[in-house]
Amino acid sequence: MTPVQEKGARRTPVRVGVFGLLGSGNLGNDGSLEAVLGYLRAQHPEARVDALCGGPEAVTTRFGIPAVRMHWYTGEYRTASRAGAIAGKGLGKFVDIVRTAAWVRRHDVVIVPGMGVLEATLPLRPWGFPYSLFLLCASGRLFGTRVALVSVGAATIGRRSVRTLVSWSGRLAAYRSYRDAQSRDAMRAMGVDTSHDEVYPDLAFSLPSPQSSAPTGPGGPVGVGVMAFHGGNDDRARAEQIHRRYLDGMTRFIRTLVEEGRTVRLITGDDVDIPAVAEVLDAVDSPLVTLAEMASLADLMKEVAAVDTVVATRYHNLICALKVGTPTLALCYAAKSEALLQGMGLGEFCHPAREVDADRLLEQFRELERRSAELRRELPERTRAAAEQLQDQFAALSAVLYPGTGNVHASPEAP
């Protein structure tokens, strides 16, 4: 028995729940869960872990933990147009109060692992995930179950209903930490006392990564991350216009690379991106452009480690590319992407996803390639530092799991 196992054997098994849109096709969300489960299995093997999540079957199959569905109504994520569907959704909101409370009550701690759970940078309805998160945090306060929001993302929210649910979720949590300073600032701006909250890197930086392949020289393969991007919560009126401009700009950029004889590997980060990628493939129509098949962040890291440069939109596409030391250019749809690249010394390689200018994007891409050798020397040290900082995050989380075993600041508004 290892020292960690001996230490765990002397403890009363802690009942840990994990919560979020996990197992629903988003690689970044599942990668955050993988990071937390890796920490628990290494440092707290006695913990009994299960999940309340979006895709319980996928979570149980991949991660080997019991899981139940977050929503009673199975059509929660489908647009309700018929009276029966609308009634089902409405009834489900009441049933979920009881289901969530009962699940929370069975645990000592519930962990929300990473993810942008306190932001609305993509279209979001108040009675969707914000409502579910509020039920979770309110149930935790009611039953004395500690809810920990761990290295989560946040952003100031304009729509009052969503902002109210998100800010109260933050207030009711027993522990909060953020993946960047902008997230903490956003929660403070929404009225949450963040004086005891810490900032740590995204949880994905703690995952193992493959060795980056040696650059092939000028004209090597390029990884391009395409997203089903329609703007944010406040862009609904012009969502289709934003989507069309984004896809047109990305298509023109990729077509130019192909005309130069470059190999392009398309990457995604969520199942919802597939139609957008298919549209780009049809528009470019070249054997030089192929789609990578990925089921995890590990697969994604292998893909971005095998190319010379990456141009991507999704946040965890960027993290994976940076983590393996591949020079990266971000199509930014939120401040989190800009903060990430600034922290990695790549602040000048940000381009607005809402206003893609293919000519300007190509200029930035040329400059990124020109500085490739320099960046490949610098990035490994920066990503190592991020991984080391996450050890402090996990130490703080251990104190949440076992109060009194370490120094950690709980939310001053928590019980």
N, C-alpha and C positions, 0 to 999 in steps of 0.2 A: 504494500500500500504506500502510495506516495505521500509526502508531507501534506500536500493540499487535500488528499483524500482523508488522511488521518484527522486533519482539522475539520473537514466537513462532517466526518462521522460523529464527532462530538456535538454537533449542532442539531437542534430540532429542525427537521426539513422545512424550509420556507416554501410557501405556496405562491408561485409566481405566475401571473397571467401576462400575456403579451397581446397588444391590441392595435388594430390598424387595418388599412386596406392592403392586406398581405395575401399572397396567393392569387391575386387578381390580374396578373399579367404585367405588373410594373417591376422591372428588374431592380430599380433603385430601392423600392420599398422592401423587397425580399432580401436585398443585400444588407439593409440595415438590420433586419431580423437575424440574418445569418451572423452578423457581427456580434449581436447581443447574445445569441445562443452559444457562440464560440466562447465568449467570456464566461457565461454561466457554467458551461460544461468544464472549462478549465479551472475556474476558481471556486465554483459552488456546485460541485457535481451532485450534491444531495438535494438540490432544489427540485421541486416538482413543478413542471412547466406545462402550461397549455395555452391555447389561443382563442380569442374571439376576433374573427377576421372576415374579410370579404370572400376568400376562397379557401374554406376549410379543408376540402379534399386535397388540393394542391399543397397546402402547408403540411398536412399530415404525411403525405406521400414523400415530399422532399426532405422535410426536417425531422420527421419521426416523433412529433408531439401531437397529443389530442387537440382537436380544434372544432369549434362550432361556428355557425354562420352568425355574422354581426346582425343581420336583419331577419325578422320573422317572415316578411313578405319576399318571396323569391324573385319577384320582378322589380325589385327596388331600383335597379340601374337602367330599366327600360322606360322610355317615355310613355306616360299614362295618357291615353286619349279616350278610351272607352270608360263607361261608368263603372264597370266592374273593377277595372284596373285602378281607377282613382279611389274607389272605396277600399280596395285592398291595401293601397299605399297608406291611406288615412288610418285604417284600422291597425296597420303594422306599426305606425308611430306610437300608438298606445301600448300595444303588446310589447314593443321593444323596451319600454320603460321597465316593465316587470322582468323581462329576460335579462337586460343589462344589469339591473340591480342584483338579481339572484346570482349572476355570474361573478360580479365584483365581490359580493359578500363572501364567496368561497375562497378568497385569496388574501394573503398578507400584503402583497405588493402587486400592482399592475404596471407594467412598463410599456410606454409608447415609444418604440425604437426609431429614432430619427424621423425622416419624412417631413414634408412641408405641411404639418398638421395645423399650423397656426397662420396660414397664409391663404390668399385667394388670388394668386397670380395666374391661375387658370380658371376657366368658368366653374362656378361653384354655387349650388343652391343652399339656402340656410337649412332646409329640412333634410339635407343629405348628410355628408360626413360631419359638418359642424354640430348638428343636432346630436349625432351619435357620440361625438367626443364630449359634449356637454353632459349627456346622460352618464357617461363613464365617470367623469370627474365629480359630478354631483353625487353619484352613488358612492364613490370613494369617500367623500366627506361625510355622508350619512352613516356609513357602516364602519368608518375608521380604517379603511383599506388605503394604504399609501399609493397614490398614483404618481408615477415619475415620467415626466416628459423629457426624454434624454436626447440631447444634441438635435433638437427639432428646428425646423425653419419657421420663421414668422415674417409677416409683412403687414404694414398698416392697411386696413381694410376700409374702403369707402362705404359700402352698403351697410346700413345700420343694423339690419337683422343679423347678418353674418358676423359683423364686428361684435355685436353683443354676445352672441353665443361663444365666439372664439375667446374674447377677453375674459368672460366668466369661467370658461374652461381653464384658462391659465391661472386665474385667481384660486380656483378650487383645488388645483394640483398640489401635492405635497412637496414635489421637487420639480425644478425646471432647469434645463440647460439648453444652450442654443448653439447652432453650428456656425454662426458668424455674429459679429457685433451688431450688424444692421437688424438682425432678428430681435435681439434684446432691446435695441432702441425702439423698434416697432411696438413691442409689447408695452414698453414704458409709455409710448405715445398714446396707446389705447387704454391707459389708466391702470396698468398692472404694476405693482411694486416689484421692481427687478433688482433691488439693492443687494440681494443675496444670491442672485443668479449668475452663473458662470458661462463662459463661452469656450467651447471645444471644437475641434474640427469635425467634419462629417464622419459618422461611424464607419463608412466604407473604407476610410484610410487605415483601419485596423485589420482589414482582410489581407490574406496572403495574395501576392501577385506574381505573375510569371516574369521572367527576365525579358526585357525589351530586346528585340532583334537588332542586329547591327544595321545601321542605315545602308540602303542600297546605292546611295549616291543621287545626284540630280536626276529628277524624272522618275523617282520611285513611286510606289503605291500610296494612295491617299485614302484615309478613312473619312467618310462624310456621314454625319448623323442627321437624319431627316425626321421631323416630328409632325404630328397632326396638330399644327399650331393655328389657333383661331383667336389669339389675343387672350386677355384676362377677363376677370369678372366684370369690369367696367367697360368692356369693349363689345358687348353682345350686339349692339346695333350695327357695328361694322365688322363683325366676325368673319363673314365670308370674304369681304374685301381684303382683310388682313391675311387670311389664309391663302387667297389667290396670289397676292403680292409676294408672300413668303415662298410659295412653291415655284412661282415663276422665276424669282431670283435664284433659288437653289438649283433649279433646272438649268438655267443659263450658265451658272457657275460650273456645274458638273459637265455640261456640254463642252465648255471651253477646255476643261482638263482633258476630255476625251479627244478633242481635236488636236491636242498636243501629244497624243499617244499615251496619256497617263492611265494607269489602272485605278479604278475607283471601287472601293468596298463600302457599300451602304450599311449603316448600322442603325439600330432603333433602341428604344428603351422601354417600350410599352406596346402591348398588342394593338392598341388603338392607332398606332402609327402605320400599320401595314397598308391601309388604302392610300395614304399619302406617298409611301415609298413606291407602291405599284404605279401610281400616276407618274412619278419621276422616271421609273424604268421604261414605261411606255413612251414617254416624251423623248427620252434620249436614245433609246433603242440601239444599244451598242453592246457587243460581247465584252467590252472592257469594263462594264459596270455590272457588278453582281451584288446580291443581298446576302449578308452574313446571317446564319441561323444561330440564335443565342437563346439559352434558357436560364442564364444566371450572370451575375457580374463577373464570375470567373471566366465564362465564355467571352464576355465582352472585353475583358482585359487581354485575353489571348489575341483577339482581333486587332485591338488598337496597339498592341505590342509589335504586331507584324507589319505595320505601315510606317511610312516616314513622317507623316504629319496627319493631324486630325482637325477637321472643321465640323463642329457639332452644336446642337441646340440643347438637348436634354441635359439636365444638371449632372446626372450620374454618368452620362457619356463623357462629359468633361472630366469628372473625378477619376474615372478609370484610365483615361488617356494620360492625365497628369501623373497618376500613381505609378504607371509603368515607364514614365520618363519620356513620353512622346510629345513633341512640340504641338501645342493646341491653340486653335482659334475658336472663340465662342460666339455663336449667334445668341445674344442675350435677350431674354424675355422678362427678366426680373433682376433685382439688385443682387440676388444671391450669386448669380453667375459672374457678375462683375467683381464682387467681393472675393470670390474664389480665385479668379485669375489675378487680381491685384495681389493677393496673398502669396501667389506662386511666382510673382515677378513677371506676369504676362498681361498687365493691365492695358497695354496698348493694342492687344489683340482681341478686342471686343467689338462686336458689330450688332446693331439693333435688329432683332428678329422681326419687329413690326414694320421696319422700313428697309428691307434687304435691297442693297444697291450692288448688283453683281460686279460692276467695274471697281468700286471701292473695295469690295470683298476680295477680289483678285489681287488688288494692290497689297492689302494686308497679308494675304496668303503668300505672295512673293517675298515680302519682308520676313515673314515667319520662317520660310525655307532658307532664306539667306542667313538667319541667325540660328539655324537648327543645331549646329555643333555646340555652340555656346550654351543653348538652352538644355541640351541633353546632359551637359556637365553639371548644370545647376539644379535641375529638377529633382534628382534623387535625394539630395540633402534636404530639400524643402519637404518632400513627402515623408522622409524618415522623421523629421521633426514633428510633423502632424501625427504620425503613428505614436510617437512617444508621448505627446500631449494627451492622447486618448487613454493612456494608462492612468492618468490622473482622473479622467472621467470615470473609468471603471472602478477606481478606488472610492470615488464619491458614491457610485452606485452601490457598492458593497455596504457602505454605511447606511444606505436607505434600506437595503435588504435586512441588515442586522443592526438596528439602532444601538448606539453605544460602543460600537467596535471601531469607530473612526470619526474624524471630524468632517462634518458635512453640514451645510446650511440648507435647511428646509425652507419652503416658502413661508414668509412671515404671516401670510394669510391662511396657512394650512393649520389643521388642528394639532 
